[in-house]
């Protein structure tokens, strides 16, 4: 069973029932993760990714 990277609590995930695109949450800290791969299990923190617009905003703020 995988552990939450934020708090190290065990994530309650049914490995045979999870699919790519599902969102799972840690019962302990509430952090949400999207399943991006199932074999092997890969999770990404929801809201962690920056899209191209966000990158451009960051670059503009750094230039000022």
N, C-alpha and C positions, 0 to 999 in steps of 0.2 A: 504494500500500500504506500503510495507517494506521500511525502510530507510537504506542508506549506512552506515555501521559501521565506515568508515573512515571520512566522512564529514557530516553525518546526512542528506544529501539530499535525497529526495524521489526517489526510484528506479522505473523507468517506466517499470513494468513487467505486462504483461497480464496473470493473474493467470490461466485462462482457456486454454491458449495456450502454457504454459511453460511445459517442460518435464525434467526428470532427465538427467543430462549430458549436458544440455544447458549451454552456457556461456552468462552472461549478464554483461553489463558495466554501471557504474555510469556516467551519462551525465555531472556531475559537476567535479569530480576529475579523472575520467577515470579508476578507480580501477575495475578489472574484478573479477567476482564471478561465480563459477560453482554451478548449482542447484544440490544438493545431495538428496533432498527430496521435494515432492510437497504437501503433506498433513500431517503435516503442512509444509510450505515452509521452507527449510533449504538451506543456502548458505555457501560456503567456498571460501575464497579468493584464486584465481588462483595463483599458485606458492608458497603458504604458507606451503604446506606439504613437509616434508623431507622424502626421501626414505631411505632404509636401507644403501645404499652406502654412503649417506651423513652423516648418524649417525656414521658410522665407521670412516669416515674422521674426524669428529668433535672429536671423542674419541681419535684418534691418535694425533691430534694437541694438545689436552689437556695434553696428557702424555709427550709431549716433553718439 
